[in-house]
């Protein structure tokens, strides 16, 4: 009888813990309209106390990084999370004129053996619903760092941050210039195969020759990365900063799709490992915000635009 009661107690405890939104959550948020498909890189640190929730929301959008406090409520019965009145950049904002939408966050906790997710959207207030499109997201719990001490410390030591930064020519001029060729590091290569490759963006370029730069995205905090090109390691233990880690690439013409993958060597002092990657094909620049941790790699898929052949007269 005593053993049965212990098993029931443990089952109830596991169910309660499984329904908690406490911890570090990471992922991408996307707004999809007829004229835009811009993405936001999102980090959510939450502390749950009974039905109330408070925490810190960090997000990157284009060249903007913002960190702010959030408050709301969480219903353990329905697993619904609500956070209120959050300023989010309007998806069609430009670097010269950035407009903010006041939005509420609505999400549902999804629990599975593979991990926990917060799936939902930033939803505009009624008076702005025709201007500010919903921003859908799927955030994943990072169980490795969702410890009580680290979460409470992050919320307690929070300082509001708002940064606008765009790499200039001088940032790239003093870059570390790396020749993209196969290198060997057995430890990193083994860990790479054990992590999930997440496709975060797919671009079409107009040239076979590309210039690629990696910067730390937001606050420089000691992030170190390794780079894989078509699943081959070409650089390892590269520290990210406001100075670019620079590569000159030539696409493999035998492949329909080339893949460039960022592997996190560490999480820096502010997890996860985040980077701004800029690809230049000589005519156009493509910017992507990448986020990787100790469970997944961030991958960009690159396609060569098909050249339209003109028929001879």
N, C-alpha and C positions, 0 to 999 in steps of 0.2 A: 504493500500500500504506500509506504514511504517513498519507494523508488518511483512509483507511478506519479505521485505528487510532484517529485523533483523533475521528472520528464515534462509534465504539464507546465510547470513553472518556467522551465528553460524554453519551451516552445512559445509561451506567451511573451517571454523577454525578447526572443529572437524576432517575433512578429512586430513588437513595439519598435525595436531598433530598426527593422526593415522599413518601417513607415516614417522614419525621421528624415528631415531635410537638412539636418546638421552636417556641416562639412564644406569642402571645396568642390565647386562645380565649374567645368570648363566646356567651351564649345563655340560654335559659330551661329550667328543669327543672320537671316537673309530676308530681304524684302524683294518680292518679285512682282513687278508691274510690267506693263507693255514696253516701257522705255528704260527700265533699270533692273539690275540684279546685283546690287551692291551688298557686300557682306560686312558684318561686325564681328570682331573677336571678343568674346565675353568671358569674364571670370566672376563667379558669385561665391561669396563666403558667408555662410549663414549660421546663426545660432538660434536654436528653437527652445522656447521656454513656455511650456503648456501650449496654449493656442496662439501665442504671439511669436513673431519672428523679427529679428533685426540682423543687420549685417552690412557688408560692403560690396558694392557692384563696381567692377572695373571693366572698361571697354575701350577698344581701339576702333577707330573709323577713319579711313583715309589717312590723314596726317594728324589726327587728334587722338589723344589719350586722356581719359577722364576717370577719376575715382571718386565715388560718392557714397554716402550712407543711405541705406534703404530700410524701410519698416513695413510690416504688414501682418498677415495672419496665415495660419496653416491648419487645415481641417484633417485630422488624422483618420477620420472615418472615410472621407471621400478622397483623401490624398491630394487635395487642391491647395495650391500656394497662391497667395495674392500679395503683391507689393505695389505701393501706391506712389503716384506723382513723381515719375522719374524722367528727367530731361534727357532725351535721346536726339542726336543730330538727324535732321530731316534727310532722307536718303538721297535727295537730289541736290544737296548743298554742295557748294564749290569751296575751294580753299580760300577764296577771297570773300565769300559771304556764306557763313555757316549759320543755319537756322535750326532751332531746337523745337522738338515736339514734346509736350508733356504727356507721358504715357503710363499706363499701369501694366504690371507684369502679371500674367495669369499662366499658371503651369500645373501639370499633373505629375505626380511622382510615379514612375514606372519601375518596378522592382523585378529583377530576374537573376538567375544564377550567374549570368555573365557580367552583371553589374547593375547599378542604378542610374536612371536618367530622369531629368526634369524636362518634360516636353511641353511646349506652349508657345506664347507669343507676347511681345510688347504690343499693347492695344491702346490706341489713342483715346483721349477723353471725348465725350459725345460731340462737343462743339468743334472738334478738329477731325472728325472721322472721315470727312471727304477730302481732306488735305494730306493727312499723315496715314500712310498705309500700314497695316499690321506688319510686324517684323517677327517672323517665325524662328524658333530656335529649338535645339535639342542639346541640352547640357549633360555631360557625363560626370559622375562622382569620381574623384581621385581618392580612393580609399587609403593609399599610402601616406598621404599627408593630412587626412581628415581626422587628426588627433585633437582631443579636447584642448590641450594646452596651446597648440599652434593656432587653432581657430579663434579661441578667446583672446590670445595675444594679438592676432592680426586685427581683430575688431577693436580691442582696447587701445592699441597704438596707432589707430587710423588717423591719417592726416589727409584732408581733401586735396586732390591734385588735379590740375588742368594744364595740359601741355599741348602746344602745337609745334610740330617740328617737321621739316622737310629737308632731305639731304641736298646739299649744295654741291657744286663742282669741286670745291676744295675737299669735301669729305671723301670723294672718290679718288682725288688726285694722289692722296697719301695712303691709298688702300694697300692691304696685303694682296699681292697678285699671285694667284695660284694657277699652275698649269694643270688642266683637268686630265690626269692620266691615272691609271690603276695603281693604287698603293695597297700595302698590306698591314692590317691590324686584326689579328685573329679574334681578339676579345670583342671588338666592336662589330666585326662581321657576324659573329655568332649571335650577339644580342640583337642585331638588326633583324635577323630571321625570326627571332622570338617575339618581335613586336608587330602590332598591326600597322599596315600601311594605309593611311586615310587620305583619299583624294580630296584635296581642299579647293582645287581650282583647275580649270582646263582652258588653255589659251591657244589661239592660232596666230602664228607669226609669219611675217612676210619675207624672212631671210633664213638661210641655213646657218649663218654666223650670228651668234648672240653674245651680248655682254651681260653678265649676271652679277649683281651685288647683293650682299647680305649685311644688314645692320641690326643692332639691337632695337627692338620696338618698344618705345617708352623709356623707362628709367634703366640706365645701364647698371646691371646687377650681377655681373660675373657669368652670364650665360655662355656656355661652350657647346659648339655643334660639330658634327661630322656630316659630310655630304656624300650622297650616293647618286650616281648617274647611271640609269638603266640597271639598277641593282648592283653596281660595282662601286666600291669605295674609292673616292678620288681625293678626299682630304679629311683629316681628323684633328680633333682638339683645337678648333679654331675659336678664339674668343671674340664675342660680338661686342661692338661699341658703336659710337657715332661715326666711326671711320669704317669704310666698307671693306669686307672680305670679297675680293674681286676675282671673277673667272671669265675667260673668253672661251665660249663653247662653239663647236661645230656639230650640228645635228647629224645623227646617224640616219642617212637617207634610205637604208635598208629596212628601217622600222617605220610603221605608220604612225606610231606614237612614241615619243621619247619621254622619260620620266626623271624628274629631279626631286630628290628626297632629302629632307632635313631630319637628322637623327640627333636627339638630345643627349649630350654627354653628361649633363647635370641639369638641375632645375634652377640654378642661380639662387640668390637670396630671396627672390620674389617669384615663386612658381606660378605658372609653368614656364618652360623655355620658349620665349617668343622672339620672332624676327620679322623684319620688313625685308622682303625680297623684291628687287627691281630687275626686270628683264628688258633689255633694249635691243630691238632687231634692226636698228639703224633708221627706222622711220617712226616707230611708236614705242612708248614705254608702258610696261604692264606692271602694276603694283599688286603684291599679294601679302597679306598678313598670315604668318605661319605660327602655329602653336604645336609643340610636341612635348611629350613627357616620357616617363619610363615604361609606358605601356603601348604608346603609338607613335608612329612617325608621320610627318606631314609631307605629302607628295603633290607636286605640280605636274600635270600632264601637258606636254607641248606638241602641237601638230603644226606641220608646215602647210600654209594656205596653198590650195591648188591653183596653179597658174592657168588661166583661161587661154587656150590655144586659138589663134585666129586662123580661120580657114583661108587657104590661098585662093585668090581670084582666078 
